[in-house]
Amino acid sequence: MELAIYTATYDIADTVQNFMNIYYATHMKYLASDLLDKGLSPTQISDAVSAAIKVVNASGIKTHKHFLPIFSGLNEGIIQDCKLSDLGYGLVLMNADISLPAVSAFQVDVLMGLLKFS
C-alpha cells in the first residue's frame, strides 16, 4: 500500500505515474530478503541487487518496473528490502555469488530451459 499525502491540487501526470507504480508493484511478487532463505547473506543480496539494477539500466529497461525499494519487518526489526518482478528476481539470482548452490542451480536451470537440454 502506498501512502497518499493530501494536497489541494493534483497534477494529472503525477496521478497517472502513481497509478502505474502501484500497478508495477502488484506484479512484483518477490522480496530480495526471500534470498536469505536460499543461503545468501544481506551483503550478497545487496551486491546482487545493485548488479541487477546496472544490467537493467544498461539494457534500457525501466528500473521502476522491476525493482521497488521498501522496508520489511524481519526478526522483530525493520530492514531495507526490495520488491522484485520475475525479471528482477532472476537478474538478482544471475548476479549473486555463484558459489552458492541456489544460485548455481538457478543459472543451470535457466540455461537448460533456454537451450532445451534435458
C-alpha positions in Angstrom: 0.0 0.0 0.0 1.3 3.4 -0.9 0.9 6.4 1.4 -1.1 9.3 -0.1 -0.4 12.8 1.2 -3.2 15.3 0.8 -2.7 18.3 -1.4 -5.2 20.7 -2.7 -4.5 20.1 -6.3 -3.0 17.0 -8.1 -1.0 17.0 -11.2 -2.6 14.5 -13.6 0.8 13.3 -14.7 1.7 12.5 -11.1 -1.6 10.7 -10.6 -1.1 8.5 -13.6 2.5 7.8 -12.6 1.4 6.9 -9.1 -1.2 4.5 -10.5 1.4 2.9 -12.8 3.8 2.5 -9.9 1.2 0.7 -7.9 0.3 -1.4 -10.9 4.0 -2.4 -11.3 4.3 -3.1 -7.6 1.4 -5.6 -7.7 3.4 -7.6 -10.2 6.4 -7.8 -8.0 5.8 -11.0 -6.1 9.3 -11.5 -4.7 11.3 -9.8 -2.0 15.1 -9.6 -2.1 15.1 -10.7 1.6 13.5 -14.0 0.4 17.0 -14.9 -0.7 18.1 -15.1 2.9 16.3 -18.4 3.0 18.4 -19.6 0.0 21.6 -19.0 1.9 22.6 -15.5 0.7 23.9 -13.0 3.2 22.5 -9.5 3.3 25.7 -8.2 1.8 25.5 -10.7 -1.1 21.9 -9.8 -1.7 22.7 -6.1 -1.7 25.5 -6.6 -4.2 23.4 -8.8 -6.4 20.5 -6.3 -6.4 23.0 -3.5 -7.3 24.4 -5.5 -10.2 20.9 -6.5 -11.4 19.9 -2.8 -11.5 23.0 -2.0 -13.5 22.1 -4.7 -16.0 18.6 -3.3 -16.4 19.8 0.2 -16.8 22.4 -0.8 -19.4 19.6 -2.7 -21.3 17.4 0.4 -21.5 14.7 -1.3 -19.4 12.8 0.9 -16.9 14.1 0.1 -13.5 10.9 1.1 -11.6 9.0 -1.7 -13.4 11.2 -4.4 -11.8 12.7 -3.0 -8.5 10.9 -1.2 -5.7 12.8 -0.2 -2.6 10.7 -0.9 0.5 11.2 -1.6 4.2 10.3 -5.1 5.6 9.9 -6.5 9.1 12.4 -9.2 9.9 13.0 -10.8 13.3 11.4 -8.0 15.3 13.3 -5.4 13.3 12.9 -3.4 10.1 15.3 -3.9 7.2 15.8 -2.2 3.9 14.4 -4.5 1.2 13.4 -4.5 -2.4 10.3 -5.9 -4.2 11.2 -7.7 -7.4 9.4 -8.7 -10.6 10.1 -12.0 -12.2 12.8 -10.4 -14.3 14.3 -8.6 -11.3 14.4 -11.7 -9.2 16.0 -13.7 -12.0 18.6 -11.0 -12.6 19.4 -10.8 -8.9 20.0 -14.6 -8.8 22.1 -14.4 -12.0 24.3 -11.8 -10.4 24.6 -13.3 -7.0 27.6 -15.3 -5.6 27.9 -18.4 -7.9 29.5 -20.5 -5.1 26.0 -20.8 -3.5 24.1 -23.9 -4.5 20.8 -22.0 -5.1 22.5 -19.5 -7.4 24.3 -22.1 -9.5 21.2 -24.3 -9.7 19.2 -21.4 -10.9 21.7 -20.5 -13.6 21.9 -24.1 -14.8 18.0 -24.3 -14.9 17.8 -21.1 -16.9 20.3 -22.3 -19.5 18.8 -25.8 -19.6 15.4 -24.3 -20.3 16.8 -21.8 -22.9 18.8 -24.4 -24.7 16.2 -27.1 -24.3 18.5 -29.6 -22.7 17.1 -32.5 -20.6 
